[in-house]
Amino acid sequence: MSNAPPSPTPVPAASLILLRQGHDGVEVLVGHRSLGARAFPGAIVFPGGKLEAQDAEWPGASDDSLRAALYSALREAFEETGLLIEAEGAGAPADADIALERRRVEGGEVAFAELLRRWGRALDPARLTPFAHWITPERAPYRFDTHFFLVAASSYEAQAPLICEEFEQLNWMRPDALLEREERRLMTPTRHCLDLLRAALTVSDAIQAARLRGMVEGQDVRAVQ
């Protein structure tokens, strides 16, 4: 009989892969984690994080884990970058204190839905395309059950200033450049997602390919290292 401690249950999580059209092709928004971070120090990742109870309070999300993950990805993107990925793509009101409000949402002082209502903004789940699903293997010290979503940045979102409080830095980078220059800092799910995106010439090509392919899972879920 093995005396090994039981493997931790994977924590539901979500990540947003935000795409924009750069001068040299498709670019993705990634954050560089601190070397002192408890989990995944030094890794380059997409904005994202754990699902919270408020993510299941959106219409249809309480009985649909994928829909709850979708809202979580939008909330986490706001908390980690200051970008508001919503229906009209207009972003927060001009007089809004984005840095303050993102900290309030992150700290649980205000629900993301409440903030959107106050700002007169609405989310549009149809903007997001389910892209990939990964579960951290049993041997890992931290386990996540993560859904990745693809979204094309509006002209506003593609140029809006980024608030970098969660990461050492936030950058728009081409998938091929990340794979070639930063391979050591990419976890397997991130690397695999970038590999799927690297051949796309345009953002619309990337999203169309993802919709035709469907969400990547199954054997890929077990291939996480």
N, C-alpha and C positions, 0 to 999 in steps of 0.2 A: 504494500500500500504506500502510495506516495505521501510524503509529509509536506509537499509544496503547497504554499498558500493558494487559495482559489484565485483565478484570474479576475480582475476587476470587470464589472459590467460596462460595456461601451456607453459613453455618454452621448446622447443625441446632440448633433452640432450641424452647422451650415456655413458655407463659404460662398462669397459672391465673386465671380470672375468678370470684372468690368473691362469692356473692350472699347478702344477708340481707334480711329484711322489716323496713323501718323504719317510723316513724310515718306518713310521707308517701308510702310506696311502696317499691319495690325499690331497694336500695342496693348498690353495688359497692365493693370494696376497691381503692384505687389508691395508688401511691407517687409522690412528687414527687422527681425526680432533681435532683441538685445542679447548679448553673450551671457548676461547674468539672469536671463529669464529661467524660471523653474522648469517649464516645459518647452522643449524644442529650442534651446538657446542657439542663436545665430542663424536660425532657419529663415529662408525667404518664402513667404506664404501669401495667399490671397486673404483679403479681409474676411473675418468670420469668427465664430465662437459658439459657445454652448447655447442650446435652446433654453428659453426662460418661460415661466408660466404665462406671461403676457402674450407670447407668440401663439398660444393656442386659443386666445380670446378673439382673434379676427374671424370674420364670417367664414364658416366652413372648415376652420382649422382644428377645432376641438376633436373632430372625428377623422381627420386626414393628416397624418404625420408629415407627409410631403409638403402639404400646404403650410403647416406650421413651420417647417424648416425654411420655406420660401420667405415667410415674413421675418423669421429670425435672421436670414441672410441680409435683408434690407435694413433691419435694425442695427445689426452688427456693423454693417458698412457705414452707417451714420456715426455710430459710436467711435469707430476706429479711424475714420477719414474726414468726417464732417460733411460728406456728400449725402445729399438727400435724393435717393433714386425713386422718384414718384411719377405719377401719371403724366403730367404735363412737361416734366423735365425742366421746370423753371427754378427749382431749388428753393431754399428758404427765403423769406422776405428780406428785403435789402437791409432793414434795420435790426435784424435778428442777431443776437450774440451766439454764433454757432458754437464757439468753444465752450461757453457756459452751458448751453442747452445739451450738448452732447455729454458733458460730464454729469448733468442731472439725470439724463436717461440712463447712462451707465451705472450711476449710483442708486438707481431705483427711486429717485425723488419724484420723477414724473414718468408716466408710461409713454412709450413712443406714439401710440395711437392718440393719446391726449394732446401731445405736442403737435401732431399733424392737424388735428381739429382746430387747435388754437391758431395755427398758421394758415388755415384754409387750404390745406394740401391733402391729396388723396393718393394712395398707392394703386398701382395697376399691375396685378400679378401676371397678366398676359405678357408683360415686357420680358419676363424671365423665362429662360429655357432650361429645364432640367438637363444637366450635363453629365454628372458622374456621381457614383455612390461608393464610398470606401469605408471599411471597418478595420480598425487597428487590430493586429493579431493578438492572440492571447498572451504571448510572451512579453508584450510591451508594458512598461510601467504606467503609462497613461493610455487609455483606450477611448476612441471616439467612433461614433457611427455618423459619418458626415456626408451630407448631400451638397454637391456643388451646382451652382446655377450660373448660367451665362446671360449677360445683358449688354446691349449696345448702349454706350454713353450718348446722351443727347449732346448737342453742341455746347449747351451750358455746362453739363457735367464734365465734359471732356476738358474744359478750360478752367473750371472753378478752382480756387485755391484749396489746398489740402491741409487739414489739421493733423499734424503728426505728434500725437501724445502717447499713442499705444506702441509705436514702433520707433526704432532709431532713425529710420527714414522711410518715406514712401516714394515710389518711382513708377513712371510709366516706362515699360520696357518691351521690346519685341520678344516673343517666345523663343525664337532661335538664339537670340543673344543671351537670354537667361540660361538656356540649355548648354550653350558653349562656354560661357564665362563663369557661371555660378552653379555648375552641376553639383558640387560638393555640398552646397547649402540648400539644396532642394530635397524635400522629402518625396518618397515614391509617389503619393497621390498628386502632388504639385507637378512633379516631373512628367507624369503620365498625361495630365491635363494639358500641359504646355506642348507635349509632343503631338497631341491631337490637333492643336491650334496652329502649329508652326507652318503648315502648308497653305493656310488660307491667305489669299491676296487681299481680301477686303473683310470688313466686319460682317457684312451681310453674307458673304461666302461662309464664314465661320459658323454663323448662327444657322444658316440653311443646312449645312453639313451636320450640325449637332441634332437638328430636328429630324433629319432623315435617318441618322444613325440610332437615335434613341439614347436613353441614359445608359452609360457604361457601368455595368455591375457584373454580378455573377462571378465568374472565375477571377475577374480583376479585383473583386472585393477581398479575396483570399491571398492576393499577391502582394499586399502591403508589407513593407519591410521596416 
